[in-house]
Amino acid sequence: MPELPEVEVTRRGLMPLLGQAVAQVIVRQPSMRWPIPDHLHSTLVGNKLLELNRRGKYIIARFESGSLILHLGMSGRLCLLEHDIQPEKHDHFDIHFTDGRVMRLRDPRRFGAVLWAGLEPAAHALLSVLGPEPLDDIFTGAWLHSQIRSRTSCIKNVIMDSHLVVGVGNIYASESLFRARIHPEKPANKLTLVECDRLVVEVKATLRDALQAGGSSLRDFFGADGNPGYFQQEYFVYGRTGQPCKICAAPILSVRLGQRSTFYCQHCQKK
């Protein structure tokens, strides 16, 4: 699933559409994770795209008449294309702009979403429950330490909870915990303030490094311009079971936590 860096890379790739007016909306497959609203053509045609923002793993496209919430699901992509590029089998949703370009949602597994959020997207049920952004100033070691004092679940699962902090998915949780030298199975409420400080620093650094590399392209992710990301070449632990740790040469281990594969070094990340 695309995580925060991949969604942010996608958002940035769509920025050339700002200020352009909608010429046409085409829905080829309305049955996504939730049905695509059938009023979008009449609602959006003639409206200019005013802003493209991101909240966690959601892109919010603000038009003159209101906002769309876009989610890439497990395998989705938002592509910026010329109008004469013919749709393929899994191209389910288009917004055509008057300058001749198209924003197209491609989603083989159809877990993505296109939802109408009206004039107050922050009040939408999907967005109103989200925690702070990990790259914002509010996300500090002291803040994290105060939030997890009563949480007995393992820190890997806690740091992936979007009600606590948004956008830190499976890849970047594993990588950040390794960089912070914290075992993923350690109970969250056992982390010291020093460990929380270290973890926050590494979450921010890992996400920024991933953004710099264009995100991670493991299976389905490509940016809006069709280019892959390269952060997977820098992984310390994710997907490297049995391979030597880049720091100490011990074999990387994996365990299932919260139904997700989790990767760690038992030497560098002691409980």
C-alpha positions in Angstrom: 0.0 0.0 0.0 1.3 3.5 -0.8 2.4 5.2 2.4 2.9 8.9 3.2 6.0 9.4 1.0 4.3 7.8 -2.0 1.1 9.8 -1.6 3.1 13.0 -1.2 5.1 12.3 -4.3 1.9 11.7 -6.2 0.4 15.0 -4.9 3.5 16.9 -6.0 3.3 15.3 -9.4 -0.2 16.6 -9.9 0.6 20.2 -9.0 0.8 21.3 -12.7 -3.0 21.0 -12.8 -3.6 23.8 -10.3 -5.6 26.6 -11.8 -7.0 24.4 -14.6 -10.7 24.1 -15.1 -12.5 20.7 -15.4 -13.8 19.9 -18.8 -15.2 16.4 -18.1 -15.4 13.7 -15.5 -15.6 10.1 -16.5 -16.4 7.2 -14.2 -15.8 3.8 -15.8 -16.1 1.7 -12.7 -18.0 3.2 -9.8 -17.6 0.2 -7.5 -14.4 1.0 -5.6 -13.9 0.7 -1.9 -16.9 3.0 -1.6 -19.1 3.9 -4.7 -17.8 6.9 -6.6 -20.5 9.6 -6.4 -22.6 9.9 -9.6 -22.9 13.7 -9.4 -19.2 14.5 -9.9 -19.5 15.4 -13.6 -22.3 18.0 -13.0 -20.6 19.2 -9.8 -17.1 19.7 -11.1 -17.3 20.7 -14.8 -16.3 24.3 -15.2 -14.7 24.4 -11.8 -11.0 25.3 -11.3 -8.7 23.1 -9.3 -7.6 25.5 -6.5 -5.5 23.3 -4.1 -4.0 19.9 -3.8 -3.3 19.0 -0.2 -2.4 15.8 1.7 -3.7 14.5 5.0 -2.1 11.2 6.0 -2.5 8.9 3.0 -5.4 11.0 1.5 -5.1 13.6 -1.2 -7.6 16.4 -1.0 -8.3 18.1 -4.3 -10.1 21.4 -3.6 -12.2 22.8 -6.4 -14.4 26.0 -6.5 -17.5 23.9 -5.6 -15.9 21.7 -2.9 -13.3 19.0 -2.4 -12.6 15.5 -3.5 -10.9 13.0 -1.2 -8.7 10.6 -3.1 -7.1 7.4 -1.7 -4.8 5.1 -3.6 -5.8 1.9 -1.7 -3.5 -1.1 -2.0 -2.5 -0.7 -5.6 -3.8 2.5 -7.0 -2.0 5.2 -8.9 -3.0 8.7 -9.9 -1.5 9.5 -13.3 -1.1 12.9 -15.0 -1.6 12.2 -18.7 -2.3 13.8 -22.1 -5.9 13.5 -23.2 -5.2 11.2 -26.1 -3.7 8.4 -23.9 -6.3 5.6 -24.1 -7.6 4.1 -20.9 -6.5 0.6 -19.9 -8.4 -2.2 -18.2 -7.9 -0.9 -14.6 -8.4 2.8 -15.4 -11.6 3.6 -13.5 -11.8 7.4 -13.1 -10.8 10.4 -15.1 -10.9 14.2 -14.6 -10.2 15.9 -17.9 -9.0 19.5 -17.7 -9.4 22.2 -20.3 -5.7 22.4 -21.0 -5.9 18.9 -22.5 -4.4 16.9 -19.5 -6.1 14.2 -17.5 -5.9 13.0 -13.9 -6.6 9.3 -14.1 -7.0 6.8 -11.3 -5.6 3.3 -12.1 -6.4 0.7 -9.5 -6.3 -3.1 -10.3 -7.6 -4.1 -6.9 -10.2 -1.4 -6.5 -9.5 -0.6 -2.9 -8.9 3.1 -3.7 -11.5 5.8 -3.1 -13.0 8.9 -4.8 -15.3 10.7 -2.3 -17.0 14.0 -2.3 -16.2 16.0 0.9 -18.0 19.3 0.1 -16.7 22.6 1.4 -15.3 21.3 4.8 -13.2 18.2 4.0 -11.5 18.3 7.5 -14.9 17.4 8.9 -15.3 14.3 6.8 -15.5 11.1 8.8 -12.3 9.7 7.3 -10.2 12.9 8.1 -11.7 14.1 11.3 -10.3 11.2 13.4 -6.7 11.4 12.1 -3.8 12.2 14.4 -1.1 14.8 13.6 1.2 14.7 10.6 4.6 13.2 11.5 6.6 15.9 9.8 4.7 18.7 11.7 6.2 20.4 14.7 3.6 19.0 17.1 5.1 15.5 16.6 7.9 15.5 19.2 9.4 12.9 21.5 7.7 14.5 24.5 4.3 14.5 22.8 4.7 10.9 21.7 5.8 9.8 25.2 2.7 11.5 26.7 0.4 9.7 24.3 1.7 6.2 24.7 2.1 6.0 28.5 -1.0 3.8 28.8 -0.6 1.8 25.6 0.6 -1.8 26.2 0.6 -2.8 22.5 3.9 -3.2 20.8 5.4 0.1 19.5 5.4 -1.1 15.9 1.6 -1.3 15.9 1.2 1.8 17.9 3.3 4.0 15.6 1.2 2.8 12.7 -2.1 3.8 14.4 -3.4 6.8 12.3 -5.3 8.0 15.3 -2.0 8.6 17.0 0.1 9.9 14.0 -0.8 9.6 10.3 1.0 8.1 7.4 3.6 5.9 9.1 2.8 2.6 7.4 4.5 -0.8 7.6 7.6 0.0 5.6 8.5 3.2 7.3 7.6 1.9 10.8 10.1 -1.0 10.4 12.8 1.3 9.0 12.3 4.0 11.6 12.4 1.6 14.5 15.6 0.1 13.2 17.2 3.5 12.8 16.1 4.3 16.3 17.5 0.9 17.6 14.1 0.0 19.2 12.8 -3.5 19.0 9.4 -3.5 17.2 7.8 -5.8 19.9 8.7 -3.6 22.8 5.5 -2.4 24.6 4.8 1.2 23.8 4.5 2.2 27.4 7.9 0.9 28.2 9.6 3.4 25.9 11.6 6.1 27.8 11.5 9.7 26.9 14.9 9.4 25.4 13.7 6.5 23.2 10.7 8.5 22.1 12.9 11.5 21.2 15.1 9.1 19.1 12.1 7.5 17.4 10.5 10.8 16.4 13.8 12.0 15.0 14.2 8.8 12.9 10.5 8.7 11.7 11.0 12.3 10.4 14.4 11.4 8.8 13.1 8.2 7.3 10.1 9.9 5.7 12.2 12.8 4.4 14.8 10.4 2.9 11.9 8.5 1.2 10.5 11.7 -0.2 13.9 12.6 -1.5 14.1 9.2 -3.2 10.7 9.5 -4.8 9.1 6.9 -2.4 9.3 3.2 -2.6 8.4 1.2 -5.7 7.9 -2.4 -4.7 5.1 -3.6 -6.9 2.6 -1.1 -8.1 3.8 2.4 -7.1 4.8 4.9 -9.7 4.5 8.7 -9.4 2.0 10.8 -11.3 4.6 11.2 -14.0 5.1 7.4 -14.4 8.5 7.3 -12.7 9.3 4.8 -9.9 10.7 5.6 -6.5 14.1 4.4 -5.3 13.9 4.3 -1.5 13.7 0.5 -1.5 17.4 0.5 -2.4 18.1 2.1 1.0 16.1 -0.3 3.2 18.0 -1.5 6.3 15.5 -4.2 7.3 12.2 -4.1 5.3 11.9 -7.2 3.1 15.4 -8.3 3.9 14.7 -11.5 6.0 17.9 -13.6 6.2 20.1 -11.0 4.7 22.9 -9.5 6.8 22.3 -6.4 8.7 24.0 -3.5 7.1 25.3 -2.4 10.5 26.3 -5.6 12.4 26.0 -8.4 9.7 23.5 -10.4 11.9 20.7 -11.9 9.8 17.6 -9.8 9.5 14.6 -11.5 11.2 10.8 -11.2 10.6 7.8 -11.6 12.7 4.0 -11.0 12.2 2.7 -8.1 14.2 -0.9 -7.0 13.7 -1.1 -9.2 10.6 1.8 -7.4 9.1 5.3 -8.7 8.4 7.8 -6.8 10.5 11.5 -6.8 10.0 14.3 -6.2 12.5 17.8 -7.0 13.7 17.9 -8.8 17.0 21.4 -7.5 17.7 20.8 -3.8 16.9 17.3 -3.7 18.2 17.3 -5.3 21.6 14.1 -5.6 23.7 
